[in-house]
Amino acid sequence: MKKFKTILLAAALSIGISAIPTITDAASTYKVKPGDSLWKISNNFGISLLSLQQVNNFSGSVIYPNQVLAIPSSISNEEKELMARLVHAEAKGESYAGKVAVATVILNRVDHKEFPNSVKGVIYENVNGHYAFSPVKNGAINQAADAEARKAVNEALAFRGLGSGSIYFYNPNTAKSDWIKTREVTTRIGNHVFAK
């Protein structure tokens, strides 16, 4: 019986240890420099703060110069550029915060069970002949993104999983759907209402 308990304990520990993220789960590593913070690092790499903490087994935010951090993989540069083009087309003229919020909606949809599970799938989603985002229909998504839209995408990636769960946004002055106005409002930024 004692031998059985020892085997059972060893099996449980090996399963538990194999589930812990390690540096080999990371896409790359980064050596912390003076003045760095987890937020700055996650923003620079376009990854979520939560995933950076998880892959490095951090529960807090204290880091030290010369510490080597595992950097988890992020979405591809192609997906970031696609997001930036949509943000540029949807939030042109909006504040920087509004652009980050639009990018966050895209990521929240990717993570939500009712939407496609990829950036491209979310952006180009077409249900019964209706596109989720008007710039896809009118071709504005094919225009180049500006630097602010790209920066907003990276900030949204760093913020991923920390917001209020908005999966919709609309301009109440131009929205034609009465259904969208029935969704729970999470925030208002500029001309957009964000909802879930």
Secondary structure, 3 states (H helix, E strand, C coil): CHHHHHHHHHHHHHHHHHCCCCHHHCCEEEECCCCCCHHHHHHHHCCCHHHHHHHCCCCCCCCCCCCEEEECCCCCHHHHHHHHHHHHHHCCCCCHHHHHHHHHHHHHHHHCCCCCCCHHHHHCCEECCEECCHHHHHCHHHCCCCHHHHHHHHHHHHHCCCCCCCCEEECCCCCCCCCHHHCCEEEEECCEEEEC
